[in-house]
Amino acid sequence: AQSVTQLDSHVSVSEGTPVLLRCNYSSSYSPSLFWYVQHPNKGLQLLLKYTSAATLVKGINGFEAEFKKSETSFHLTKPSAHMSDAAEYFCVVSENTGFQKLVFGTGTRLLVSP
Amino acid sequence: NAGVTQTPKFQVLKTGQSMTLQCAQDMNHEYMSWYRQDPGMGLRLIHYSVGAGITDQGEVPNGYNVSRSTTEDFPLRLLSAAPSQTSVYFCASTRAGGIRTGELFFGEGSRLTVL
């Protein structure tokens, strides 16, 4: 079965500094991977996706992620954090077990201080 | 653009009571699903539907029923609420091929407390 592990439950950064949210995956074949963002009291929104095309994927609001098969990682980065980036971020893998299913990580809460 | 609309946003129930969480989408999406979100556990799939009249179980279906009589609506029923069902519930939808590309559209959630 597919799974994802988000290595940090909380990440704190200062505004203007880089963001790194870490995600490792486990998959028996080439996976599709996604990052979703959830702002407080809101639903989840797709941030970016990797579906076996380019390994460096660009998303909304300046975020990007790199698929590294050798390291089984799909870390999310942003060069400069903004206060509005404060949210919870979920790494997600697509699993095909007869029906298509998304498997969510446990989430990383990003805190941005002035 | 309404997107995915969930009602109610908040609900408090007593153990043993029943209720229905409503979900409606106006994007003509074939696929609809219900997730629950619990602290430290991410989102877990409860039930899903690939079209009107077709539903199936996800990974945590016990205690919940669903039906899909129209493309737009996908209600989630709690038959006899238990404290373990205290959670935030999300409805999500996508087009027929969207689940393969992970493009789910989420509602804003329904926070349920069972006393």
Interface residues (C-beta under 8 A of the other chain):
Chain A: S9 S32 F34 N41 K42 G43 L44 Q45 L46 K49 T51 F90 V92 S94 F99 Q100 K101 L102 F104 G105 T106 G107
Chain B: V4 Y35 G40 M41 G42 L43 R44 L45 Y48 V50 D56 G58 F90 A92 I99 R100 T101 G102 E103 L104 F106 G107 E108 G109
